[in-house]
Amino acid sequence: MQIKDKSYRALQSLLTGRLLENEIDTACRQYALDERAVIYKTPESFRCINKKSSGRFTGQFLGKAQPDYQGTLKGGKSIVFEAKFTDKDRINKTVLTKTQFDMMQEHSNAGAAAYICCGIVDKYYMIPFAIWADMKDLFGRCYITQNDIIAYQVKMTLSAVMFLDYLHRDIYIKPQIGDE
């Protein structure tokens, strides 16, 4: 029974992750139409080893994974971000792998607007990478809850996580995305 529970949980996580990416993709298309940003999902780096007549193939991942999304904000600033979701009441710093964390740090150091776009239960947030990286010092622990990051909550429509649009601009202390 425990194996079935793990398999079900893994499938559920996979599907909610895909749903979040679809909702981000919808926002990316809207931002492009509005000429606010041009942002794309970064394809996984892999190669095909063997292709079967049924359309299935055997593949191999290559090198380091890139951030989930990369693009350019109106005005020319580069933006990169990872997308993460949890149905728990907190999200752990360790949901970013060491490679993901290091790559986000590299982009941030190079001047890109670097973020973690995350969903926690039913709300979505665009958290600056600097906040994520300093989570332990800022919050005294290596996880954050919705109460910790309310200032970074973004709008949600029926089909999109509008990650460039903060809900609480009045309590948002840091510069808005693209204003940094």
C-alpha positions as CSV (number, residue, x, y, z in Angstrom):
1,M,0.0,0.0,0.0
2,Q,2.8,2.4,0.8
3,I,4.3,2.0,-2.7
4,K,0.9,2.9,-4.3
5,D,0.7,6.0,-2.0
6,K,4.2,7.1,-3.1
7,S,3.4,6.5,-6.7
8,Y,0.1,8.4,-6.4
9,R,1.9,11.3,-4.6
10,A,4.6,11.4,-7.2
11,L,2.0,11.6,-10.0
12,Q,0.0,14.2,-8.2
13,S,3.2,16.4,-7.8
14,L,4.1,15.9,-11.4
15,L,0.6,17.0,-12.5
16,T,0.4,20.1,-10.2
17,G,3.9,21.1,-11.4
18,R,2.7,20.9,-15.1
19,L,-0.4,22.8,-14.3
20,L,1.7,25.6,-12.7
21,E,3.9,25.7,-15.8
22,N,0.8,25.9,-18.1
23,E,-0.5,28.8,-16.0
24,I,2.9,30.5,-16.2
25,D,3.0,29.9,-20.0
26,T,-0.4,31.6,-20.4
27,A,0.9,34.6,-18.4
28,C,4.0,34.7,-20.6
29,R,1.8,34.9,-23.8
30,Q,-0.2,37.7,-22.2
31,Y,2.8,39.7,-21.2
32,A,4.2,39.3,-24.8
33,L,0.9,40.5,-26.2
34,D,1.0,43.5,-23.8
35,E,4.6,44.1,-24.8
36,R,5.7,43.9,-21.1
37,A,8.1,41.0,-21.5
38,V,9.2,38.2,-23.7
39,I,9.7,35.1,-21.6
40,Y,9.9,31.4,-22.6
41,K,10.0,28.1,-20.8
42,T,13.5,26.7,-21.1
43,P,13.5,23.3,-22.8
44,E,15.2,20.4,-21.0
45,S,18.6,19.7,-22.3
46,F,18.6,16.1,-23.5
47,R,19.4,13.9,-26.5
48,C,17.5,11.1,-28.2
49,I,19.4,7.8,-27.9
50,N,16.9,5.5,-29.6
51,K,13.6,6.2,-31.4
52,K,10.9,3.6,-31.8
53,S,8.3,3.4,-34.6
54,S,5.6,3.9,-32.0
55,G,6.9,7.4,-31.5
56,R,8.5,6.6,-28.1
57,F,12.2,7.1,-27.5
58,T,14.9,6.6,-25.1
59,G,16.7,9.8,-24.0
60,Q,19.5,11.0,-21.9
61,F,19.7,14.3,-20.0
62,L,22.7,16.4,-20.7
63,G,24.6,18.8,-18.5
64,K,23.2,21.2,-16.0
65,A,19.5,22.2,-16.1
66,Q,18.8,25.8,-16.9
67,P,16.3,27.9,-14.9
68,D,12.7,27.0,-15.8
69,Y,12.0,30.4,-17.5
70,Q,14.2,33.0,-19.1
71,G,13.5,36.1,-21.0
72,T,13.6,39.9,-21.2
73,L,11.5,42.5,-19.5
74,K,10.4,45.7,-21.3
75,G,13.4,48.0,-21.1
76,G,15.9,45.2,-21.7
77,K,16.5,43.6,-18.3
78,S,17.0,39.9,-18.3
79,I,14.7,37.8,-16.1
80,V,15.1,34.2,-15.0
81,F,13.0,32.1,-12.6
82,E,12.3,28.7,-11.3
83,A,8.7,27.4,-10.8
84,K,7.9,25.4,-7.7
85,F,4.6,24.3,-6.1
86,T,3.6,22.6,-2.9
87,D,0.3,21.6,-1.4
88,K,1.7,21.8,2.1
89,D,1.6,24.9,4.3
90,R,5.3,25.7,3.7
91,I,7.9,25.5,1.0
92,N,11.4,24.4,1.8
93,K,14.5,26.1,0.5
94,T,15.8,22.7,-0.6
95,V,13.1,22.4,-3.4
96,L,15.8,24.0,-5.4
97,T,18.6,21.6,-6.2
98,K,22.2,22.7,-5.7
99,T,22.6,23.1,-9.4
100,Q,19.4,25.2,-9.7
101,F,20.4,27.3,-6.7
102,D,23.9,27.9,-8.2
103,M,22.6,28.8,-11.6
104,M,20.1,31.2,-10.1
105,Q,22.9,32.7,-8.1
106,E,25.0,33.1,-11.3
107,H,22.2,34.9,-13.1
108,S,21.5,37.1,-10.1
109,N,25.2,38.0,-9.8
110,A,25.3,38.9,-13.5
111,G,22.5,41.4,-13.0
112,A,19.4,39.4,-14.1
113,A,16.1,39.7,-12.2
114,A,16.1,36.3,-10.6
115,Y,13.1,34.8,-8.8
116,I,11.3,31.8,-7.6
117,C,7.7,31.7,-8.8
118,C,6.0,29.4,-6.3
119,G,2.6,28.2,-5.4
120,I,1.7,27.3,-1.8
121,V,-1.6,25.6,-1.6
122,D,-3.9,28.1,-3.4
123,K,-1.8,31.2,-3.6
124,Y,1.2,32.2,-5.8
125,Y,4.3,34.3,-5.1
126,M,7.2,35.8,-7.1
127,I,10.0,35.7,-4.6
128,P,13.3,37.5,-5.4
129,F,16.1,35.1,-5.4
130,A,18.0,37.2,-2.8
131,I,15.1,36.6,-0.3
132,W,15.1,32.9,-1.1
133,A,18.9,32.6,-0.8
134,D,18.9,34.4,2.6
135,M,15.8,32.5,4.0
136,K,17.6,31.2,7.1
137,D,18.9,34.7,8.1
138,L,15.6,36.5,7.3
139,F,13.1,34.0,8.7
140,G,15.3,31.9,11.1
141,R,14.5,28.7,9.2
142,C,15.0,27.0,5.8
143,Y,11.4,27.2,4.8
144,I,8.8,29.9,4.3
145,T,5.0,30.0,4.8
146,Q,2.4,32.1,3.1
147,N,2.5,34.6,6.1
148,D,6.2,35.2,5.5
149,I,5.8,36.2,1.9
150,I,2.4,37.9,1.6
151,A,4.2,40.9,0.1
152,Y,5.3,38.8,-2.8
153,Q,1.8,37.4,-3.7
154,V,0.9,37.7,-7.3
155,K,-2.4,37.8,-9.2
156,M,-4.1,34.7,-10.3
157,T,-6.7,34.5,-13.0
158,L,-8.8,31.5,-14.0
159,S,-6.0,30.3,-16.3
160,A,-2.8,32.2,-15.5
161,V,-0.4,33.0,-12.7
162,M,0.3,36.6,-13.5
163,F,3.8,36.6,-12.0
164,L,4.7,40.2,-12.9
165,D,1.7,41.6,-11.1
166,Y,1.9,41.8,-7.3
167,L,-1.3,41.9,-5.4
168,H,-0.1,43.9,-2.5
169,R,2.0,46.8,-4.0
170,D,1.1,48.9,-0.9
171,I,3.0,46.6,1.4
172,Y,5.7,45.5,-1.0
173,I,8.9,47.1,0.3
174,K,11.4,46.0,-2.4
175,P,11.3,47.3,-6.0
176,Q,8.8,45.8,-8.3
177,I,10.0,43.3,-11.0
178,G,12.0,45.2,-13.6
179,D,12.5,48.2,-11.3
180,E,15.5,46.8,-9.5
